[in-house]
């Protein structure tokens, strides 16, 4: 879910209210959540959500205080909230302090990560989300059944006792934490074995400079199961950014000693940061940082080459790719055909590069214009910085294609030699361009004999058919595509009279002389 909406009309309540509802949600879901909050508020219930944070206070303390003193904790479960570290922290804090939780599954239960699903598994949630009115009614019914009173109504003593108990538990919890901290300090200062302290995990990156979108391999060591359970992460951030500000990140899973991140697309100074907990990104949970730069310069010897700069429409383009680095092959580097002014993710044809050096065949577009062959470092990010090689070419107008054939005369005897001159061949020389002899009226793929064209201007020796009749010499752009549009030139001729048998026998005898 995503979208933007005007600010919610509900004014967050004072935390000193006897009974109020805490709302946890992802900001990207505000367009869906705010109407529901307004519906609950219209029913008379006091509500607190993060718009009620005091400007002069520390926001984490304010949220923790609100959760500790609320009567009911409502969480709106969506794909966005399930991926939010802040929402996850609020849920875990509520669970740890035994606050009553009402999950509202706007995107279903399947979006929850395993850890949160386990924590909320025993909690009855709201799954009928067919309309905002239905959700509001179900929430209000649940609030009534849990003795959450409306504003201005008499407060149930059970609620006061619950709040008192929560506050008392919180005080004891703070005292216990302080006592534990003091004990730990005394232990490590006076009685601990220096080698027994659990060290933070460590990591190294594979190099100090990367291409845009190039993989960054992070090698890990000494990662504990506790850190994994607490959501330890490694991520990419701009150098100088505050803790918690990062471009991308990955959780450290079980048995992971190597994690793959990706370099940003823009040139600049960056660093890989490691945190013991993905829920609290502060200096306290920061394990370390490894700086690196994104240069944006050409990578290695990766190059693309084409056989010519001009092609006829639909002609074969032979593309040679060379020097592709292994990491790009692992990322499924691609070669594509596109217009020269096309955006990075706009292309006509595309193929994955399988080996360091490889040859491809593309068909030239049918429309005239300027095009180019591009090489991309991977097929996940089609952006300007991932274009590492490019070659431009032109597709000619149909009338500019000068492929022509000439014959020495218009009438031949059966089996008589025919001299054919082919000129201006732009079409697949040595690959598919041919001249062929066909009957007049025959289909594009019907021919009696043919010869390949191996040069732009060449003379080809052929022989007239044995039967009298009307024929034509045809010039095809590509013998793999024998269509009417593939015929670039044609000249009619006739075969008349009888074959010169003696001459034919001599020719046959000559052609089969032992070498």
Order of alpha helices (4+ residues) and beta strands (2+ residues): beta-alpha-beta-alpha-beta-alpha-alpha-beta-alpha-alpha-alpha-beta-beta-beta-alpha-beta-beta-beta-beta-beta-beta-beta-beta-alpha-beta-beta-beta-beta-beta-beta-beta-beta-beta-beta-beta-beta-beta-alpha
